[in-house]
């Protein structure tokens, strides 16, 4: 499965130095899901396909790698917050600490999504300013160009 970034890039970009996770934590399917949900609607399918085959690598690395990594982590985080084994699904707890409550888990996810959206908006602005460089880009296909949701309020442009 081809994706814009690798699982190792997700771990290096979206997780801090103190968050040591095995490489198997992030699968290509996780990245592909994040791309399908957030990246492709913003940049269009034709440009995404061009990027997947290696086109515009500087743009991909400079403008799309970080938001893709943050969106992937936002998708992964709920799975990391719980553990599933033969006894079922449980929240990890030890003698040294207790798991974060619902609000404490929700706040970092909102921050991840905001940071990713800001970086994706930066990438889209770059594309909008240089239409001749990216003929595959379809600005009218971007739903975020027509409106957005902020604090639960739909804003139309």
C-alpha positions in Angstrom: 0.0 0.0 0.0 1.5 3.3 -1.1 1.3 6.3 1.3 2.8 9.8 1.3 4.9 9.0 4.4 6.2 5.9 6.1 5.3 4.6 9.6 8.8 5.6 10.8 8.1 9.2 9.7 4.8 9.2 11.6 6.7 8.1 14.8 9.4 10.6 14.3 7.1 13.6 13.5 4.0 13.1 15.5 5.3 11.4 18.7 7.7 13.1 21.1 11.1 11.8 22.1 9.7 10.4 25.4 7.0 8.4 23.6 9.0 5.3 22.6 6.7 3.1 20.5 7.6 0.0 18.4 7.6 0.6 14.6 4.7 -1.8 14.3 2.5 0.7 16.2 1.8 2.5 12.9 0.6 0.5 9.9 0.5 1.7 6.3 -3.3 1.3 6.5 -3.4 3.9 9.3 -1.6 6.4 7.2 -3.8 5.6 4.1 -6.9 6.1 6.2 -5.7 9.5 7.4 -4.8 10.5 3.9 -8.3 9.4 2.6 -10.1 11.2 5.4 -8.2 14.5 5.4 -5.5 14.9 2.8 -7.2 13.7 -0.4 -10.3 15.9 0.1 -8.0 19.0 0.5 -5.7 18.4 -2.4 -7.7 16.2 -4.8 -7.4 12.7 -5.9 -5.3 13.4 -9.1 -2.6 15.4 -7.2 -2.6 12.7 -4.4 -2.0 10.0 -7.0 0.8 12.0 -8.6 2.4 12.4 -5.1 2.1 8.6 -4.5 4.2 7.8 -7.5 7.0 10.2 -6.5 6.0 13.5 -8.1 6.6 16.8 -6.3 8.6 15.2 -3.6 9.8 18.6 -2.2 6.2 19.7 -1.8 5.2 16.3 -0.2 8.1 16.4 2.3 7.9 20.1 3.1 4.1 20.6 3.2 2.3 17.3 3.5 4.5 15.0 5.6 3.7 16.8 9.0 -0.1 17.1 8.6 -0.3 13.5 7.4 1.7 12.4 10.5 -0.4 14.4 12.9 -3.7 13.2 11.3 -2.4 9.6 11.5 -1.6 10.0 15.2 -5.1 11.5 15.8 -6.6 8.3 14.3 -4.2 6.0 16.3 -4.5 7.7 19.7 -7.7 6.1 20.8 -6.3 2.7 20.1 -3.2 3.5 22.1 -5.2 4.7 25.0 -6.6 1.2 25.7 -5.2 -2.3 25.5 -6.9 -5.4 24.2 -5.8 -8.9 25.1 -7.5 -12.2 25.9 -9.3 -10.6 28.8 -10.9 -8.0 26.6 -10.4 -4.2 26.3 -9.0 -2.3 29.3 -7.4 1.0 30.2 -3.8 0.4 31.3 -3.2 1.1 35.0 -0.2 0.4 37.2 0.8 0.9 40.8 2.6 4.0 39.8 -0.2 5.9 38.1 -3.7 5.9 36.8 -5.0 6.4 33.3 -5.9 9.8 32.0 -9.6 10.6 32.2 -11.8 11.3 29.1 -11.1 15.0 29.0 -7.4 14.6 29.4 -7.4 12.2 26.4 -9.6 14.5 24.3 -7.6 17.7 24.8 -4.3 16.4 23.1 -6.4 14.9 20.2 -8.1 18.3 19.6 -4.7 19.9 19.6 -3.3 17.3 17.1 -6.3 18.0 14.8 -5.8 21.7 15.1 -2.1 21.6 14.3 -2.7 19.2 11.4 -5.4 21.4 10.0 -3.2 24.5 10.3 -0.4 22.7 8.4 -2.8 21.4 5.8 -4.2 24.9 5.2 -0.6 26.1 4.7 -0.1 23.4 2.0 -3.4 24.3 0.3 -2.4 28.0 0.3 0.9 27.1 -1.3 -1.0 25.1 -4.0 -3.5 28.0 -4.5 -0.7 30.5 -5.0 1.1 28.3 -7.7 -1.5 26.7 -9.9 0.9 26.5 -12.9 3.3 24.3 -10.9 0.6 21.8 -9.9 -1.8 21.2 -12.9 -3.3 18.1 -11.1 -4.5 20.2 -8.2 -8.3 20.9 -8.3 -9.0 23.8 -6.0 -12.8 23.6 -6.4 -12.8 20.0 -5.1 -11.5 21.1 -1.6 -14.5 21.2 0.8 -12.4 23.2 3.2 -12.2 26.0 0.6 -16.0 26.4 0.8 -16.4 26.2 4.6 -15.1 24.9 7.8 -16.1 23.9 11.3 -14.8 25.9 14.2 -15.9 25.2 17.8 -18.9 23.2 16.5 -20.1 26.1 14.3 -20.1 25.7 10.5 -18.5 28.7 8.7 -19.2 29.1 5.0 -16.9 31.1 2.8 
